[in-house]
C-alpha cells in the first residue's frame, strides 16, 4: 500500500512539472546551471572510472583468453563491446546515481527543510517545474554525453593497458576494434543512458522534494534516493537487455 | 482585507485548527499569538495557501482564495510577501540576487531598473554594503532584514511574517518589529505576524488574535490586552513576574495613577 502511495506521489510530481514557465529566461538559466553542475561536476569521476574500467577489462580478458587459437585482436573486440554495452552506461550511471543523485536529493531536501521551497511557492512559482524539471532535462542531456565520453575513454584505457603490459600490439588492438562492429550496440547503450539518466534525476528529486523534518531526514532521503536509484538502474538494465537484446536468434 | 471563516485543519486524528474565524484589519499589523502547538503557524500556512484547510473559506478582498484555480492563485500570490522563521533565503545566491529573484521571475525590467529597486528596498531595511554577501556570511538579524526586503520588493498588498523575532536578541528584535511596523504604515500593507514575543505584542499589535489549542480564544488590540480578564490569555502573556509587574505599571499608567514620563523617579525614591 505504502509503495503505491509513494508511486502515486512520484507520478503526481512528474505531472506537476508540466506548466507554463513563469519566465522562460530564468528557467533556461537554471537548466544551464544544472547542466554544468551535473556534467562538469561529474566529469572527473567519469574520466577516472572509465579509463580504469577499460584497462581492467583488457587485462582480465587477456587473462581469460589463454587459447592460442583465439586471435589477440579479439581482446580489443571484447573490451569494445563490454564497454559500450555494459560498463559505460550501467557502471557510470550507478556511480552517477551516487554523485548526482545524492546531490539532487540533498539540495532539494535542504531547500524543503529550510523553507526555501515554501518561499518559492509563496512567490507564485511552480516549484516542481522550476526545481525538478531543469534537473531532469539537464540529466537527460548531459548523462548520455558522459556515457559516450566514458565509452571512448574506456576503449582508450583498454588500449593503453594492452600496449603497456605487452598483451597485444597497437595494430592488433585497432584491428580488433573495427572487427564485427555492430552500430545497434551504440543505440542500445544510448537507450540505457537516457533511461538511467531519467532514473538518476527523477527519483532523487522525488525524495528530496518530499523531505519532512531536519538534517537527519535529509541524510536518510539522500541514502534512500541513491539505493532505490541503483536498484531501479539494475532492474531497468535487465528489462532493456531483455527487450532490445533478448532472443537474438528469433 | 483578509477574512477567514470556520477554518478547520487536521493532521491524521489531530485537530490543529477548529472552526477559526476572524477578519484581519487592512493596512494594520495583525498579530497571531499563542503557545507552541496552538496552531498559529498552521493558520498562517493555510492563509497563504501552503496548507489546504479541510473546511472553511479564506477571502482576500472578498475573493475566495480556497476556490481559486492554480493560475489565479499564482497571480494572487504575487500580491503576497512572506518572511519565514528561518528567513528562507536561497543559499546559493547573494543578498542582491535573493532580492532580485522575484523581479527576475515576474518583471520584464532592465538590469538597471532591477538594481535600482533592489537598492531601494535594501536602503529601506537599513542594509547597506551587504549586496554581494551570501546568506551564510550575514547575521540572523541581517537575514531577517533581507527576508523582509525580498518580501516587499514586488510591492505586495499583504505581508506575512512567521515568528520574525525567533533567534534574535531583544535589541535586534525591536529593530525588526519597528521595521515591520514602519513598512506596514508606509506601504499601507496588511501585515500578519505570527509571534510569541511579548514585546512585539505590546508594541506592534494593532489587532491581536490569541490562539489556544486550535481555537481562537481571544481577539483585541494591544491596549485591550492589558485589561483582559481572559485567564488563558493572561497566563500566556504575563507568564513571568516581570511581565506581570509591567502589566500592573501599564494599568496604573492607564488609570492615571502614575505618569510614566514624569513622576516615576519621584515614586521610586
Interface residues (C-beta under 8 A of the other chain):
Chain A: X19 X22 X23 X25 X26 X110 X114 X115 X116 X118 X119 X121 X122 X123 X124 X125 X126
Chain B: X48 X49 X50 X70 X73 X74 X75 X76 X77 X78 X80 X81 X82 X84 X85 X86 X88 X89 X90 X91 X101 X102 X104 X105 X106 X160
